[in-house]
Amino acid sequence: MSYTEAKNKYAALGIDTDKAIEALKNVAISMHCWQGDDVIGFDTAGDLTGGIQATGNYPGRATTPEELMADIEKALSLIPGSHKINLHACYAIFEEGEWADRDALEPKHFKKWVEFAKKNNVGLDFNPTCFSHPKADGMTLSHPNKEIRDFWIKHCIASIRISEYFAEELGRPTVMNIWIPDGLKDIPADRLAPRARLKDSLDKIFATEYDKNKVIVTLESKVFGIGVESYTVGSSEFYISYSSKNNITPLMDNGHYHPTEFVSDKISSMLLFNEKVALHVSRPVRWDSDHVVLFDDETREIMKEIVRNDALSRVLIALDFFDASINRIAAWVIGMRNAQKALLYALLSPNAALAKMQDEGDYTSLMAVQEQVKTYPLGDVWDEFCKQMGVPSDAEWLSIVREYEKDVLLKR
């Protein structure tokens, strides 16, 4: 089917495909840098800790800033639209002979990332890296040792300053997300004290003055992880409560909940009580496994909730996965394009008509039309979007990645 035919078919449902394409062009998704090097970073030589694992050993992992930037550029060339790059603090780039621990990081250590962002017309988001460090053994901001807590407090404050630097240099807000791996493998004797210490640490971090128009701080919860199966200090209830009381933006990762919980069901409630909501769109398989985002039911439902609630300007979308079992650039491209495709699917849904059917109790029509649009020619509208944005179609991009793999990745 041609785009004109697809356009006419959607028009019969009252949907303007040209408007949907234009809306999608204006949605910037934050693409995580850590898919390219398996969350290793450049500031330490240690292994991953904090309940994080990258599975696989596919050849071609980026090992230097230059390699990672080249891989990101290749991925961006295959992804329609203008987006953001999400950095962790461990991706600081030091001059030869220079090094700073995480509590002493400065904007200058990310100057090359700003240059990269300007060159590629992307924004930058940021994350303190409270894992894979000698002082991240079990607890960080909730650690019983005050010296260790103070170290991570200083790190988070330094991260705010770096985030402000990004925003000032690039002229767009930076989302700075705090996630910590704090918790216990087995049943705790005291659940309250670690959370009280975390609250106090966050209070100290946010006591620092910063421009809230430039830096949007978010807090990311988690139900459990490797080594913290029985107790997570930064639970959903803790961060939702803290965010609400302190005017901080909550962040939901759809791999950070019980397998029977769905972020898509939570978005509407969060929008009622928060000016903004942040997401890490991932794909859990039974637990927080951070698989590559697919065009699956939950991804579509998440994007439908954003679109049908007119919240594209209020929901901050980022991706978070790290799959080392396949070509890492392909993983980026698959995940980003699927997130955009799910957004397009939501934009092409007759949301107002469906809501009217629900309000009128016409559940027969509601189910029938919901099923009807599933087989509408989304792919033809998606191909038109890719064409207008000057990137390859779904049938074309993989061969370009294969060439890059042969010419660049396999020679590392």
N, C-alpha and C positions, 0 to 999 in steps of 0.2 A: 504494500500500500504506500502511496506517495504521501508527503506531508500535507498536501492540499486535501486529499481524501480523509486523512486522519483528522485534520482541522474541521472538516465538515461533519464528521461523525461525532466529535466532541461537542460541536456547536448545537447539535440536536438535543444535547443534555443541558444546554445553556452555558457551556464552558468555552472561554476564549483562549485558545492555545497560545496565541501571540502574547497575551497578557501573562500567562503562566511562565513562558520563556523569559520575558522581561523581568518578572519577579525573581526567578531563579538566578539571573545574572547578578543580582544585587545581594545574594547571600554568600557571606564569607565564612568558610569552615576553617577551623584551626587544625592544621595537619601536624601531628606530633613528629618531632625529629628523631625520636628514639627507636622507631621502626628500622631505621637505616643501619644501626650498629648494635642492636640487641641490648639497648639500655646501658651501655658501658660508659660512655662519656669520655672526657679527656683529662679529668683532674685526679684520678686515682688509677691504680693498676690492679685493684682487688676484684674479687668476684661479686656478683649480685647478692645482696642480702635484703632482708626486710620482707620476706615472703614473695619475692619476685623471681620468676624464672622465664627465660626465653628458650623455647624448645626447638631444637634443630641445629644443623650446622651447614646450611646451604652455602656454597662458595660465594665469595665476593663481598663479604661484610666490610663496610667502611671502617677504617682504623685511624684516620686522620681527619682534621676539620675540612681539609681540601676535598678529600674523597666523599665525605658526607654531604658537603655543599653541592658537589657535582651530581651526586645521586638525587638530591632533593630537586635540583634544577631539572634533571631528566624527568622526574615524576611530575613536576609542575607543568612541563611542556605537554603532558598527556592528559592533564586534568582541566576541564573547562572552568573558566572563571578566575577571579582574583581572590586570593585567600590569605591566611595567616600561617606562620610557622610557630609551633609551640615548643619552647626550649625548656629543658631542665637545667638547674644551676651547674650540674656536673659537666655541662658542655662549654664551660668557660675555656677561652683560648688564651694561653699565656705566651708571652715572648720567650725566646730562648734564655734559659737560666732563671726564669721567673716562676713563682708559684705562690698561691695564697690559699689558705685553708678556707673552708666554706663560710666561716663567721667573718672573714675579712675580704670577701669578694667585693669588687667594685665595678661600676659601669665600664671602665676601661677594659676589663677582661671580656667584654662582649661587644667591643667596638667592631670587630670583623663581622659579627652577626648583623649589626645595624647596616654596615656597608652592603652585605649580602641582601638584606631586606630591601634596601633602596634600589639596588641593581635589578631585583626581580619583582619590584612593585608588590611586596607582601607586607603585612603587619607582623608583629611579634607578640606572642604571649609567653608567660614565664611560670616556673614552678621551683620553689625551694626543693633541694634534693636531700630529704631526710632519711636516706637509706644508703647502703653500700659505703659505709664509713666506719672507722674504728669507734666513734662515739654513737653509733646507731645500733647498739647491741641490745635488742629487746625493746627498749623504750627511748624516746627522744624528748619531745616537749612535755611528756608526763613522767619522765625519769625521776626516781626518788633522790638522785644526786643533783643538788642545785647547780653545780658547776657544769654538768652535762646539759641540764635544761637551759642554762644561760647561754651555752654555746649555740644551741639550736634557735633560741630566741634571737640572738644576734644574727644568725644566718637568715632568718625570716625577715628581719628588719633590713638587712643588706639586700635581700631579694626585692623588697618594696622599692628601694632606691634604684635598683637596676630596672625595675618595671617602669618607674617614672622616666628614667632615661630613654627607654624604648619609646614611650608615648610622646615625649617631647621631640625626639629625633624624627619620628615617623608620622606625627600628626594624627594619630588615632589611638584610642584607649588600649591599654594592655590588661588582659585578664591574668591575674596572678593567683594560682591555685595552690592551697596548702593541703597536702596529704601526708599522713605519718603512718608508719607501720606498727605503732605501739599496741601491744597486747600480750596475751599469755597463751601458751600451748594447752595448759590444763586448767582445771577449775580454780578460779582466784579465791583468795581469802578475803580480799577487800576490793570491791569494784568502785567504791566511791572515791577513795583517795587519789588514784591515778587520774580520774576525771576532774577532780578538784584542782590537781596540779596542771592539767591541760588547760582548764579554764583560766587559771592564773597566768600561764604562759601566753595564751592568746590575748588576754587583757594587756599584758606588757607589750606585746607586738603591736597591737592596735592603738596603744597610747602614743606611738610615734605619729607625728603629723605627716600626712601625705595628701596629694590632690586626688580626691575620690572621683573627679571627672576624668582623670588620666589613668588611674589604677583601679580596676575592679577586682577586689580580693574575693576569692571563693574558698569554701571549705568542703572537702570531699570525704564522705563517709565510706565505711566498708563493713560488711557483716562479719567476715573472717578472712584469714589467709593462711599460707603455709607458716607454721610455727606460732600462729595466733588463732588456733582453731576454736578455743573455748571462750575467748574474751578479747574484744576489740575496744580500746579506749574511745576512739573517735567513731562512735556508732552513729547511725542515722538520727536517732532521737537526740543525741547530744548536739550534733551539728545543726539540726533544724532548730532546736531550742536556742542555741547560742546565736545563730545567724539572725533569727527573728528578734531577739532582744537587742542585738548590737548592730543592726542594719548592715549585715554582711550577706553576700549572695551565696546561697547554698548550691552545691554542685552534686549532681547525681550521675554516677557511672552505672550503666545497666548491667555491668558484671559484678557489682558490689552488693547485691541483694540475694536473699534466698531464692532458689530456682523457681518458686511459685509466685514471686513478686515481679511486677512489671513496671518499669519506669514510665511507660506510656500511660498507665493508670494514675500515676502520681503527679504528672505535669499540671493538670488542671487545678488540683488542690494547691500546688505550690504557687501557681500564678495568681491565685486569689489573695495570697498573703505576702507576696514578694514582688518588688518592682522588676527584678530580673531573676532568671533561673539559668544556671549553667549545666551543661551536659558533657559527659565523656561517653560518646557512642562507641560501644565495643560489641563483642559477641561472646557471651559466656556459653560454655558447654559444660553443663552440670554445676560449674562453680566459676570463680573469677579466672578464666583461662585466657582472656584477652585474644581471642581469635579474630581474624580479619572480618571486617563488617561485610555482610552479605545483603542482598536485596530480599530480606526475609520478613516474616510477619511482624516481629517486634520493631525492626527498623522502620517499616512502613507505618506502624501504629504510632511510633514516637513522632515521626514527621507529620502525620495527619493531625495529631494533637496540637502541634505547633501552628500549623497552617489554619486549621478550623477555628482556633482561638485567637486568630489575628495576632500572633505573638512572635513573628519573625524578628522583630526589633527587640524583643524582650528575652528571648532564649539564646544563650551563647553556646554555639555548637562546636565541640572539638571531638577529635577521634583519639582513641587510646587502645592500641593493640601492638603486639610485637611478636611476629611470627618469623622464626628463623628456619622454618622447614621448607619455605618456598622462596623464590626470587623476591628480595626485599622491596625492590622498586615496584614490581608487579603488585605486591601486597598493598603498598600505598595507593596505587592507581585503582585497584579493585575496590578498596575500602572507600576512598574519596568519591569515586564515581557512583558507587552504590548509595552512599549517603545522599548525593545530589539527585540520583534517580528516584530515591524514595521521596525526597522533597517534591520533585516534579509530579510524581504519582499523587501526592497530597494536593498539589495545586490544580491537578486535573480532575479532582473528585468533586461531585456536586454537593458540597458540604452543606450549604444553606438548605437545599431541597431535602437532604437526608435528615437534617435536624428538624425540619418541619414535619416530616413523616413520624419521627420519634415523638414530638410534642403532641401530635394528633392521635397517637396510639396506633398508627398504621404500620404495624411491625411486619406485615406481609410484604408491603411495598419496600420497606426499609431493607429487609433481607434480600429481596429480589434485585434491587438496584445496586446494593453493595456488591453482590456477586456479579452482576452484569458488567460493571466497570472494570472488573479484574482482567477481563480479556480484551479491553479496548486497546487501540494501537499506540500504547505508551512509547514503544520502541521507535516509531516513526517521528514522534515529537522529540524524543531524546536525540535522535540522529540529527534533526534540524537544529537543536540547541548546540550540539557539538560542532556542526558545520558553521553556525554563526559565530562561535567562539574560536574557530580556527584550530580545533584539535581533532585527532583521528577518531573514527567511529569505533564501536565495540569490536568490530571485525578486523580492525587495522592496527590497534595500538600494541598488541602483544608482540608482533613481529619486530617492532621498533625496540622493545625491551630486550628481545632475544639478540638483536644485533649489538646492543649496548653491553649485554652480558658477555658476548663473544669478544668484543673489541676492548672492553674495559674491565669488567668484574672478574673474569677468569684469569686476567693477567696480574691480579694483585697478589 
